[in-house]
Amino acid sequence: MKSLEEILQEYFGLTAPVFPDCKPQRDEYGDWDQKTLLTDKGCEAYIKLTNLVEDLGNLGVISTTDAQNAIENLDEILTLELY
């Protein structure tokens, strides 16, 4: 099974590191600070991945509910890979 980092690198041409060297931080509202979760290039690739999933839902390839669930699962995987 491929990691999220491997998927972003293989399918979205990411050559730079996906994750920054710093420990993830939460903002004042308790949400993850996106700048500490992914590098700029990692963020661009991640957005492309989630946009692709959303577009597949909009096209009817998968249901919009499944697309939203997949994006939520990707968000969870992202935070789990950091620990």
N, C-alpha and C positions, 0 to 999 in steps of 0.2 A: 504494500500500500504506500502511495506517495504522500509525503507531507504537504501541507499547504504551501510551504516555501518552494518545494520542488514543482508543484503545479504552476505557481506564479512564474517560476523561472522557465519551465518548459513551454507552456502554452502562451505566455504573454511576453516572452523575450527578455525577461528581467535578468540582467547580468550583475547588477549592483546588489549589495546585501538587502534582504527583505526587512530584517529586524535591526533596530538601532542597538548600539552598545550599552545604552542606559537601561536601568530597570524601569518597567512601566509604572506610570503614576496616575493617580485619579485626580480629577479636577475638583473644584469647590463644591460641585453638586454630587460627587461620588461616582461620576461616570469616568470611563477610561479616557485619558488625554490622548487623542489620536496621534499627536506628535511623538509620544513615547512608545506607541505600539508598533509603528511601521516607519521605515525610512521614507523619504519623499517618493522615490521610485517604487518602493514596495506598496505605498498607498495608491499610486497611479495604477499599478497592476491589479491590486485588490479591487479598486473601483471598476476596472474593466471586467473583472470576473463577476462581480455582483450585478453589473449592468447587463452582462450576457445572460445570467440566470433570469433576471427580470424580463428581458426581451423575449426569452423562450416562453415565459409565462404569458406575456402579451400576445405572442403568436399562437398560443394554444398548444404548443408542443408539450408543455406541462401545465398543470392548472396554476392559476395565479396564487392559490393557497399554497401549493407545493413550492412554488418559486419563493414566496415569502418565508416559508418554513426553512427552505434551503439556505436563504440568506441569513436567517437567524442562527442556523446551525454553523454556518461559516464564521459568523461573528463569535460564536462560542468557541469554535476550534481555534480561532485567532488568539483569544485570550488564554486558552489552555496550552497552546504551543509555547507560550512565553514562560511557563513555569515548569 
